[in-house]
Amino acid sequence: MKILIASDGFLTDDVLTTAIQNELPDAELSRIASTWPTPAFGDVGDVREALGDEDALIEALQGNEVVISHTFPFTEKVIAASPDLKLITICRGGPVNVNIDAATKHGVMVSYAPGRNARATAEHSVAMLLAAARQIAQRHMEVVNGEWATDYYLFEKTGQEVGASTVGVIGYGAIGARVAAIMSAFGARVLVFDPFKEPGSDGTIEFVGLDQLLAESDFVTLHARVTDENRHMINADSLAKMKKGSILVNCARGPLVDYDAVCDSIDSGHLHAAAFDCLPEEPLPADHRLLRTPRITFTPHLAGASQEASRVAARIGSADIAAYARGELPTHLANPDVKRK
């Protein structure tokens, strides 16, 4: 079997090669690489969140039955010009850089790697929650700038302990479930809202309605996919339902939050603090209101970035390629209606 390894700076050639050779040691490998994550990805042709030259990719695909990639653009143009191609494996949680309709039309299977960075994102979310609670980034900058404030032991300036708090987790997929388990291990009372879970308790976690979660949680952390129904689910109304002095964390998707409403809530003294890995614009303009609002901790959309996440993604993708090589359907098939060539 001939496989093209289309690597980048995160899913490196070494990582992908090791994963493929563990599954298919006799595969014939060829290679193409992009420089992602520098520059950042964007729209390429008819696909999103991609980086790479379509013509160079077409040339590299000739004679290859399978390609494993992360961010290369598999547009209508690329797929139509690659007659040998039968399987595109994308090592990310969703194959947004593949024109699925075009692949299906041309008889090309598309597989992907759900949950590849679930542990990394869950751990980062917990770190952001703790950083917001204790204002770690802000205190760090004070020390670096030569300040040594002695008044943070004043009762009204002290932070919250997670283990003595109620944590609300919105979304109970691979990431949310991990966050809930970690919070429970801290000793926190954990409330979960997920529209696909019935209210009840499993002994350590309570599944509740959204309004109850907002009203009773000291921390609210988001772990939902964006849908038409939940866009801006955190808005002025929902923030008003949250406890005074509570903290919001979003390491999921930017469109879940109305960020102006968050700024209003912090400025009014209702919401105490927030932590965001996902933002309304990336990067934020230098004059953006979020940057002028106190007690917000930021990271630049890197929650899923870990070396293990890269290796896990490559292993998931390689296992799907091995299934295909055995004549089976890949486990994580994005277009199950495709007719195998």
ZAMAR-278116 format. One record per residue: x, y, z of N, C-alpha, C, O, CB in turn; residue in three letters. Coordinates in pm, whole numbers, plus 50000, padded with zeros to 5 digits. Glycine has a CB too. Example, Ala and Ser with C-alpha at 12.3 -4.5 7.8 and 13.67 -1.06 7.14 Angstrom:
2
513194943150780512304955050780513204967050780514244966850846511314955350905ALA/512854977550708513674989450714512905000350787513415011450804514084994050572SER/
//
This chain:
341
500844988150000500005000050000500885012450000501845013350076499055000150122MET/500535022049914501275034549907500525045349987499355048049964501455039049759LYS/501255051250082500675061150172501485073950168502715073750179500605055650317ILE/500795085150150501445098150158501335103450301500235104450355500805108150057LEU/502465106750361502485113250492502575128150468503605133150421503665108050580ILE/501505135350501501435149950483501545156350620500525158850686500105154250410ALA/502755159050663503025163050801503065178250815502975185650717504335157150849SER/503195182650940503395196850969504185197851099504755187951144502025204550979ASP/504225209751158505045211651277504495205451403505225204151501505235225951299GLY/503235201551403502615194951520502515179951497503025172151577501215200951549PHE/501875175851389501865161751349503095159851259503005160451137500515157851273LEU/504225157451324505495157551251505665144751170504945134851187506665159051349THR/506635145251080506925133450998507325121651085506895110351059508045136550897ASP/508135123951188508565113051275507385106751349507285094551359509595118151376ASP/506485115251401505335110151475504425101851384504005090851420504535121851537VAL/504135107051265503255099951172503915087251119503255076851108502865109051055LEU/505185087951086505895076251034505915065051138505655053451104507325079950994THR/506215068451261506245058251368504885051551383504815039251395506665064751503THR/503825059351383502485053751399502115044751282501575033851303501455064851414ALA/502395049051161502075040851042502895027951043502345017251018502345048850913ILE/504175028851071505025016951067504665006951176504854994851159506495020851080GLN/504135011851288503675002451391502474994351344502324982851384503315010051519ASN/501645000251261500444993451210500714986151079500234974951059499315003351190GLU/501474992350990501694987050855503174987950820503564996750744500824994750750LEU/503984979150875505424980350856505884979150710506974983750676506114969850937PRO/505064973150624505464971250485504914981950391505094981050270505004957650437ASP/504234992150445503675002650360504785010550291505865012650347502785012250443ALA/504505014750168505435023050093505065037750119503955042050085505395019749938GLU/505975045250178505675058650225506335069250137507485067950096506125060350370LEU/505575079850109506135091950050505715103650138504895102050228505655093849902SER/506285115450112506135126150209505955139950145506485142850038507325126450300ARG/505175148250215505085162550190504885169150326504305163050416503915166050089ILE/505365181450341505265188050472504895202650454505265209050356506585186750550ALA/504145207750551503865222050559504555227650683505095220250764502325224850563SER/504525240850695505175247450809504195250450922504595256551022505845260250763THR/502915246350908501965249251016502535244251149503095233351153500585242450987TRP/502425251951256501475262951283501955277051248501275286751283501135262651425PRO/503085278351181503505291651137503695291450985504605284850936504825296051209THR/502845298450910501755307050959500535299051003500465286850986501355316950851PRO/499575306351059498335299951103497545295050982497725300050871497485309751188ALA/496645285251005495815280750894494695290650868494475300050944495245266850923PHE/493985288350759492865296850719492055289650613492175277550598493355310650666GLY/491235296950539490445291050432491335288850311492105297650272489245300050396ASP/491235276950252491935273750127490905267950033490345257250060493145263850150VAL/490645274749922489625269849830488295268349901487755278049955490045256549769GLY/487755256149902486425253849960486485246850095485495240850138485595245649864ASP/487645247350164487745241250297488275251550397488825261850360488675228850293VAL/488085248350525488485257350634489685251750710490005239950700487305259750730ARG/490315260450786491375256650880492405247550813492645236350858490775249651002GLU/492995252650707493945244750629495175253150597495125265450602493295239450499ALA/496245246450563497465253050517498175243550421498325231750450498395257050637LEU/498595248950308499325240850211498905244450070497805249450048499095226050236GLY/499785241949976499545245149836498795233749767499235222249772500885248049762ASP/497665236849705496855226449641497615219249531497555206949522495585232549584GLU/498315226649448499025220349335500145211249383500335200449327499585231049243ASP/500875215449486501935206949542501345194349603501925183549591502745214649647ALA/500195195549667499535183949726499055174349617499205162249630498365188349815LEU/498485179649511498045171149400499215163249344499095151249319497405179749288ILE/500335169949324501515162949271501965151849365502285140849320502665172949248GLU/501975154749495502435144749591501485132849601501915121749632502605151149728ALA/500195135049575499195124449589499205114449474498655103549489497835130549599LEU/499815117749362499775108749247500405095249282501545094549330500505115049127GLN/499655084449258500125070949285499885066249427500145054649458501575070149256GLY/499375075049514499125071349653497645067949675496755075349633499555082549748ASN/497415056849740496065052249770495505058749896494295060749908496035037049784GLU/496395062049989496005067250120496875079450151498045080050114496155056450231VAL/496275089050221497045100350275496645102150421495475101350456496795113450192VAL/497645104750505497395108250644497925122250666499075125350633498075098050743ILE/497075130850721497415144950730496755151150852496035144550928496985152350602SER/497025163850869496475171550979495785184050927494605186150955497575175351080HIS/496505192250851495955205150809496045207950660495665218850617496665215950881THR/496525198650578496585201250434495175202750377494225196950430497335189750362PHE/495015210550268493685213450213493225203050110493765202350000493675227150149PRO/492255195050146491705185050054490415190749994489305187450035491425171350128PHE/490625199349897489535206349830488965197849717489485187149685490025219849775THR/487885202849658487335196349538488415195049430488535184649366486115204449482GLU/489185205749412490255205649311491265194649339491655187349248490955219249308LYS/491695193349463492695183349499492135169249482492795160649423493175185449643VAL/490945166849531490365153449527490095149149383490375137749345489075152849610ILE/489545158249303489225154949164490475151749083490415144048987488475166549099ALA/491605157649121492845155749046493705144449101494865143149063493645168549046ALA/493145136249190493925125449254493205112249237492595107149332494155128449405SER/493255106349116492435094549085492835082049164492025072949179492525091548939PRO/494065081449213494495069549288494045069849434494115059649503496005068349282ASP/493585081249479493285083049621491995075849661490975077249594493185097949654LEU/492045068249770490875061049819490535064049965489395061850007491095046349803LYS/491505069150041491265072150182492065084350224493275084950205491625060050272LEU/491355094150280491985105750342491795104250493490655103650541491385119350288ILE/492885103650567492805102750714493315115850772494475119650752493635090450768THR/492435122550846492755135550906492925133751056492005129051124491645146150874ILE/494075137351107494395135051249493955146851334494775153351399495895132551267CYS/492665149551334492105160051418490665156551451490105147051396492195174051347ARG/490075164151542488765160551592487645161451492486605155051509488435168951706GLY/487825169351386486835170551279487555173651149488485181751149485785181451312GLY/487155167451038487865169250911487405181750835486965180850721487665157050823PRO/487525193550900487035205850838487865210150718487425218350638487015217050941VAL/489075204650706489925207950591489755198150476490615197150388491385208150635ASN/488645190850476488305181750367486925185350314485985187450391488335166850414VAL/486795186150183485495187750120484835173950119485075165750030485615193849973ASN/484005171450219483415158150237482525154350119482555142950074482605157550367ILE/481745163850069480865160949955481685156749833481335147349763479985173149921ASP/482775163849809483625160449695484255146649714484315138749619484725171049675ALA/484715143749835485315130649860484295119549838484605109349775485865129950004ALA/483085121549888482045111249871481715109349724481565098049677480775115149949THR/481595120249652481285119649508482345111849432482025104649337481145133749450LYS/483585113249472484695106649401485055093149463486045087049424485905115549401HIS/484245088449559484475075249616485655074449710486265063949725484665065549507GLY/485975085649774487115086149867486595086450011485825095250047488015098549838VAL/487025076850092486665076850233487435087750307488555091250270486945063150296MET/486805092950411487445102950497487315098350641486205096350691486805117250477VAL/488435096650708488395093250850489055104550930489775112750875489105079750877SER/488785104651060489305115451144489595109751283489435097751306488295127351152TYR/490005118351377490525113651506489815120351623490415128651690492015116151515ALA/488555116851649487845123051762488515119651894488995108551915486385118451764PRO/488525129451983489085127252116490595127452123491155124452228488625114452167GLY/491265130952014492725130252011493375139252116494415135652172493245134051872ARG/492775150752145493385159852241492515161852365492605172052433493665173352175ASN/491655152052394490725153652506491455155252638491095163852719489785141652513ALA/492465147052662493175148052790493935161252799493925167752904494145136252806ARG/494595165252690495345177852692494405189652719494735198352799496085179952558ALA/493255189852653492325201052671491725200952810491535211552870491225200352566THR/491415189152862490865188352997491885193553099491525201253188490465173853031ALA/493125189353087494145193953181494355209053171494515215753272495465186653155GLU/494355214253048494525228653031493335236253089493505246853150494705232052882HIS/492145230953072490955237353127491025238353278490685248653336489695229753086SER/491485227553342491645227653487492705237953527492525245153625492025213653539VAL/493795238453452494845248353482494315262553470494635271053553496045246453388ALA/493495265153368492935278453349491965281953462491935293353508492225279453214MET/491185272153505490255274453616491015278353742490635287753812489395261853641LEU/492075270953772492875273953890493575287453877493645295053974493915262953915LEU/494085290553757494765303253735493825314953753494205325253809495385303553595ALA/492575313453705491605324153722491205325653868491025336853917490365321553636ALA/491055314553937490635315154077491655322454163491295330254251490405301154131ALA/492945319754139493995325554221494735336954150495695342354203494985314754260ARG/494275340654029494855351853953496375350153940497145359553963494535365354023GLN/496785338253902498205334753898498965343053794500035348353823498375319853869ILE/498415344253673499115351953569499275366553609500325372553586498355351153436ALA/498245372153670498295386153710499325388353821500065398153818496915390953756GLN/499375379253920500355380654027501775378553975502715385054020500055370654140ARG/501925369553879503225367353816503745380253753504895383953773503125356153710HIS/502885386853677503315399053610503685409953710504595417853686502235404153515MET/502975410453823503325420353926504745417853979505535427253993502315419854042GLU/505055405254007506385402054058507445405253953508485411153985506475387154099VAL/507195401553828508145404353720508385419353706509495423753676507645398553587VAL/507335427153728507435441753714507935448653841507885460853851506085447553677ASN/508405440853937509005446554056508045449754169508425456254266509715458854020GLY/506795445154157505815447654262505785435654359505935424154317504395450054201GLU/505605438554485505455427854585504355432154682504605437054791506825425154661TRP/503135429954635501985434354714501865425754839502055413654834500675433654631ALA/501535432154951501425424955078499995423955129499745419555241502285431555183THR/499055428255045497665428755093496795417455040495585417855058497045441855054ASP/497395407254974496565396554919496085386755024495315377654994497345389054813TYR/496515388555149495945380655257494735387555320494125382055411496985377955363TYR/494395399555271493115405255314491995396055271491985391155158492915419555255LEU/491065393555360490035383455334489355385655200489155376255123489005383655445PHE/488985398355171488235401055048489075399454922488535399354811487675415055054GLU/490405398054938491265396354820491745382054801492425379054703492455405454831LYS/491415373254891491865359454878491045352154774489905355854746491795352255013THR/491635341554718490955333854614490125322454670490125319754790491965328354516GLY/489425315754577488555304654614489305291454604490155289754517487305304254526GLN/488985282054692489495268454681488505260154599487305259954629489725262154822GLU/489015253554498488145245254414487505234054495486335230954478488935239454296VAL/488295227954584487785216654660486655220154755485945211354802488885210554737GLY/486485233054783485405237454871484275243954792483405250454850485925247154975ALA/484285242254660483355249354573482475239654495482635227554500484125258254476SER/481525245654423480715238154328481165241854187481225253654152479175241054347THR/481485231854108481955233953970480895229053874480455217653883483315226753945VAL/480485237753782479525234053680480215231453547480935239953496478485244953664GLY/479985219653493480595215453366479505214753260478555207053274481325201653380VAL/479625222753156478635222853048479195214952931480165219052867478285237453004ILE/478575203552904479045194452801479765182652864480715184552940479965201652702GLY/479325170452833479865158552899480395148652796480135136652803478795151852987TYR/481155154052699481835145452604483175140952659483365140152780482025152652470GLY/484105137952569485405132552611486155142252700486835138052793486245129152490ALA/486045155352672486755165252752485995168352881486565167852990486965178152672ILE/484705171552868483915175052985483905164253090483945167153210482515178252945GLY/483835151653048483825140653143485135139953221485135137153341483575127353071ALA/486255142553153487545142653221487635154153321488105152453433488695143653119ARG/487165165953279487195177453370486345174653493486765177653605486705190253298VAL/485165168953472484295165753586484975156153682484875157753804482975159753536ALA/485665146153629486345136453715487475142953794487655140053912486905124853631ALA/488225151853730489315158753799488755167753909489295168154020490165166953699ILE/487705175053879487105183853979486555175954098486655180154213485985192253915MET/485985164454068485485155754175486645151054263486515150254385484735143654116SER/487785147954199488955143554275489495154754365490075151954470490045138754180ALA/489315167254324489695178554408488815179454534489185185854632489595191654328PHE/487665173054528486725173954639485565183254613484725185454701487425178254762GLY/485495188854492484415198054458483105190554438483085178854401484765205954332ALA/482025197554464480715192854420480635195754270480895207054228479525199754500ARG/480295185854189480315187454043478905186153986478235175954004481255176953979VAL/478485196553918477215196553845477515196153697478435202753649476365208953880LEU/476735188453624476935187253479475625189853408474575184653446477475173153442VAL/475705198253303474575199653211475005194853074476015199353020474065214253205PHE/474225185753020474405181052883473005177552832472295169852895475395168452875ASP/472615183152717471245180652669470945166052641469785162252626470995188652545PRO/471995157752632471785143652604471835134952729471795122652720472815138752504PHE/471935141252846471975133852972470735137053053470345148653066473255137253053LYS/470125126753108468955128553194469395133253332470465129253379468145115553204GLU/468595141653399468915145853535469055133653627468345123753613467845155453589PRO/469985134653721470215123753814471625124453867472325134453847469945110153748GLY/472065113953935473395113653995474015099953973473325089753974473335116954145SER/475335099953952476045087153943476855084654070477725075954074476965086953820ASP/476555092354174477245090754301478245101654329478375106054443477925077554304GLY/478955106154227479935116954246479605129254163480075140154194481325111954209THR/478795127754059478465138653969476955139653957476265129553942479115136653829ILE/476445151853964475005154353951474725160053812475325169953771474505163954062GLU/473795153753741473355158753611472105167153633471085162153682473095147053510PHE/472185179853596471125189453628470785197753505471445196953402471555198553745VAL/469735205853519469375215253414470355226953412471075229453508467945220253434GLY/470365234153299471305245053283471075256053386472035261253444471215250753143LEU/469835259753410469565270553505470055267153645470615275753713468065273753508ASP/469855254653688470345250753820471855251353826472435256053924469855236553856GLN/472505246553720473975246953717474475261153728475405263853805474505240353588LEU/473885270353652474335284253656474115290353794474965297753843473615292453551LEU/473005287353854472645293653981473485288554098473705295954194471185291254011ALA/473965276054092474605270054208476115268654195476775264954292474015256554233GLU/476685271554078478115269054056478965281254091478615292554059478365265053912SER/480095278554157481105288854180482005290454057482545301254032481945285454304ASP/482165279553983482925279553859482055273253752481365263353777484285271853874PHE/482075278853632481385272953517482405271353406483045280953366480175281853471VAL/482565259153357483535256353251482825249853132482025240653149484665247153304THR/483125254653012482405250752891483155240052813484365240952792482185263052802LEU/482415229752771483015218752694482015213252592481875201152575483485207452789HIS/481325222452525480305218552427480775222052286481555231352267478955225452458ALA/480295214552190480475218352049479485229552016478445230652080480265206151954ARG/479815237651918478935248551877477845243351785478115236451687479745259751808VAL/476605246851817475465243851731474665256751714474935266751780474585232451791THR/473685256351626472815268051610472075271151740471755282651768471805265751496ASP/471805260651818471025262451940471855268152055471305275152140470425249151983GLU/473155265452061473915269952178474865281452149475665285052236474685258352234ASN/474815287152032475655298752002475305310152100474135313452116475475303451854ARG/476315315952163476135326352266475245321252380474425328752434475505338952204HIS/475415308652416474645303452529475035310652659474215311852750474855288252544MET/476265315352667476665323852778476515338252732477355343452658478145320752826ILE/475425344652777475075358152734474665366152858474845361552971473915357952627ASN/474125377952836473765386452950472775379453043472895380453165473185399652902ALA/471795372452985470785365753068471385354353149471125353153269469655360352979ASP/472195346053085472775334653158473805339253260473915333353368473415324753061SER/474565349753228475515354953326474795360453449475265358953562476385366053263LEU/473645366653428472865371853541472365360753631472135362953750471685380053490ALA/472185348653575471745337253655472875331053736472625323553831471125326753564LYS/474115333953700475255328453772475415335153908474965346453929476545330053690MET/476055328254000476285333654134477165346054128478095346754047476925322954225LYS/476885355654211477765367254223479135362554272479225354954369477165378054320LYS/480185366954205481525362954243482005350154177483075345154211481605361354389GLY/481225344554083481615332054019482615334653906482895346153871480385324853964SER/483155323853851484225324453751483835315953631483315304853647485585319553810ILE/484085321253511483745314553386485025310353314485975318153307482885323653295LEU/485035298153260486175292953183485665287853049484685280453044486925281653261VAL/486335291752940485985286652808487235282152735488015290352686485235297452726ASN/487425269052729488485263052647487855254252539488455244552494489465254752735CYS/486625257752499485895249652401485855256752266486685254052179484465246752451ALA/484895265852249484745273052123484295287252152483445289552238483725265852029ARG/484865296852079484545310852100483095314452086482575322052167485315318952008GLY/482385309251983480985313251963480025309252074478875313452072480495307451835PRO/480475301352171479595297952284479345309952375478405309852454480205286552364LEU/480185320252365480175331152463479945344552395480505347352289481495331552542VAL/479105352752456478975366952422480005374352508479775376752626477495372352446ASP/481125377752449482245383252527481975397352576482475401152682483495383052443TYR/481205405252504480825418452554480015417152683480185424952776480025426152448ASP/479145407152687478345404952808479245400752924478975404553038477275394252783ALA/480285393152897481225389453002481925401953056482055403653178482265379352949VAL/482385410552966483035422953010482085431253096482485436653200483515431152888CYS/480845432353052479855439953130479695433853269479625441153368478495440153058ASP/479645420553276479415413853403480605415553498480415417453618479135399153380SER/481805414853446482985417053531483065431553575483335434453692484285413053456ILE/482815440753480482875455053516481845458753621482075467653703482665463553391ASP/480695451853620479655454953719479925448653854479275451953953478305450253667SER/480895439353860481195432553984480415419754006480565413454110480945441654098GLY/479595415753909478825403453927479695391153902479815382553990477615403253831HIS/480305390253785481245379353756482605383453811483075394553784481315376253601LEU/483225374553886484515378253948485665377753848486485386953843484815368954065HIS/485735367153769486885365253681486505355753569485445349553570488115359953759ALA/487405354653471487185345553359488535340853307489555347153331486355352353246ALA/488515329753235489715324553169489305319353032488365311553020490405313253254ALA/490025323752927489625320652790490815315552709491855322152700489015332852723PHE/490645303952651491585299052548491015301452409491755301352311491885284052568ASP/489695303652400488995305952274488405319952277487795323852377487885295252249CYS/488565327452170488235341652171487355345252053487255337551957489505350052170LEU/486705356952057485825360751946486575363851818486025362151709485005372751986PRO/487815368451830488705370351716490065364951757490505366751870488795385451673GLU/490735358351663492025352551695493025355951585492885351351472491925337051713GLU/494035364251617494315370351747493385382151776492755387551686495765374951753PRO/493315385951903492525397551941493195410351893494415411651905492315397952094LEU/492435419851838493005432951808493535439551935493015437352044491945442051740PRO/494575447551920495235453552036494295462252118494515464052238496415461751992ALA/493265467652055492335476552127491065469352172490095475952208491975488352041ASP/491055456252170489835448852203489475450852350490335451652437490005433852173HIS/488185451752375487695454352510488115443652609488365446652726486185455552509ARG/488195431152566488585420452657489945423252721490165420052838488625407152582LEU/490845429252645492195431652695492235442852798493215444352871493115435052580LEU/491165450652805491095461552903490265457653026490155465453121490515474052838ARG/489695445853023488825441453133489665433853236490415424853199487665432553080THR/489555437253363490405430853464490015416453491488905412053462490345438753594PRO/490965409153548490765395553601490355385453495489615375953523489715395853709ARG/490835387653372490665377453267492035371553235492995378953211489995383553138ILE/492125358253235493335351053201493195345453060492165339553026493635339753304THR/494215347252977494165343052837495265333052804496365333752860494255355052745PHE/494955323852712495975316552638495555316452491494355317352462496155301852694THR/496505315252398496205317052256495745304352184496415299552092497405322352187PRO/494605298852228493985287252165494965275452153495215270252044493435291052026HIS/495505271752266496495260952267496135249652363496995241452397497845266452303LEU/494895249052407494525239152508494805224852462495165216352543493055240452543ALA/494655222252334494855208652284496275205552242496535194952186493955206252170GLY/497205214752268498575213052221499415205752324499835211452424499195226552191ALA/499665193052298500605185352380501265174952290500705170952188499885178552501SER/502445170552329503135160452249502335147452246502285140552144504545157852304GLN/501705144152359500915131752361499695132852271499315122952208500475128552504GLU/499085144852262497935146452172498345143852028497585137851952497345160652185ALA/499535148151990500035145351855500185130351833499765125051730501385152451832SER/500785123451931500975108951916499655101451914499475091951837501855103752029ARG/498725105652000497405099052003496695100851869496115091251816496525104752118VAL/496725112951814496085115451685496675106551577495935100751496496245130251646ALA/497985105351576498635096851475498265082151493498075074951396500155098451482ALA/498145077751619497775063751644496345061051600496055050651541497945060251792ARG/495425070451630494025068551588493945067851436493285059051381493135079951642ILE/494605077251370494575077351224495185064951164494645059351069495285089551172GLY/496315060551218496995048751165496165036051185496165027151100498355047051230SER/495445035251296494585023751320493455023251217493075012451172494005024151462ALA/492925034851178491885035151075492455031050939491775024250862491275049151065ASP/493675035050910494305030850784494535015750784494335009150682495635038250763ILE/494955010350898495154995850907493844988350888493824977850824495774992251043ALA/492754993750942491444987450920491094987450772490634977350718490344994651000ALA/491334998850707491084999650563491924989250489491424982750397491385013750511TYR/493184987850527494064978350460493564964050475493824955550389495494979450515ALA/492844961150583492284947650605490964945750532490364935050540492094944950754ARG/490514956050462489244955250393488054959150477486904957050437489044941550343GLY/488314965050593487254969450683487024984350667487844991550609487624966050830GLU/485884989050718485645003450722486425009550837486495003650944484125006450736LEU/487015021150817487655028150929486655030651040485475033151014488275041450881PRO/487105030051163486225032051278485615045951279484435047551312486985029651408THR/486405055951242485965069951252485745075451111486505083851063487015078551329HIS/484705070651047484425074150908483485086050902482385085650957483825062150831LEU/483915096650835483115108850828482055108250721481065115650728484015120850803ALA/482215099750622481235098750512480845084050491481285077850395481825104850381ASN/480015078750579479665064450573478885060550447478775048750416478855060650694PRO/478345070550375477605067350252478515065650131478035062650022476585078150223ASP/479815067450147480725066550033480765052249981480695042750058482135071250072VAL/480865051049853481025037849790482505035549762483125042849684480175036949657LYS/483065025349826484495022549814484885019649671484245011649602484885010849903ARG/485945026349625486415024349487487075010549474487535006949366487405035549446LYS/
//
